Every structure is written in C-alpha cells, then in structure tokens.
C-alpha cells in the first residue's frame, strides 16, 4: 500500500488500513491546546498551557455501510493508534491518535438478519494522544 493511498489511514499494529473518506463539508482538522487556567481571588487570569498544537479531527459521513460503521466503532476500543491524515496546515502527517464516540442514524437494516445495511449522518472525532 502506498503512503498516501487514502485520505485517512489507521495502523492498529498490522499495517495501514484505509478509512472511508469524509464528506468534503464534514472534514475539520484543527490544532488545539490543553490548559489548566484559573482566576485568582483578584480575578486575574493565570494561563497554564500544558500542551500546544494537539491535533483534533472532526469527520462526518453522509452514508456508510454497516461494515464501515462497525470498523469505525471498533477504533473506539483502542487506547491509541497511528493515523495518517491531512492537517489544517495542509500537510500529510502521521500522529498517534485515539477515537471519540461514533454517532449516526440507522437508515436501513436487513429485515431478516436485523443487521445494519446503511447509516447516515455519521460523525466521529479523533484526538492526538
């Protein structure tokens, strides 16, 4: 598999796996920071920046198959994994990330097996460890 064969890839320890490409209007890469800021008794703000430039990605899909949804849901079970993506600086990067919860609506389920065939309005966040 080439280094850039898919828009987003994950490596769970056994090679790179392509993720479904998010919809163009539902891909939001950004960098954020972690802080423990507080105001003292005089209301003076004390900012304690713990970590800067922490990657965060919001992904949304209009439609996913049941298999695609199940794979994305399985990422939530991992403490972390390697991820390749295009960041907000328009650079291809590889970072250690973890997955937030998967959310979406079931549109179609097989009436005989009750398995999900299609999910819509699917969203998931990925954050840097």
PyMOL commands that set and color helices and strands:
alter all, ss='L'
color gray80, all
select helices_A, chain A and resi 24-26+66-75
alter helices_A, ss='H'
color red, helices_A
select strands_A, chain A and resi 9-11+16-18+27-35+38-39+45-46+49-65+81-86+92-99+103-109+116-128
alter strands_A, ss='S'
color yellow, strands_A
deselect
rebuild
show_as cartoon
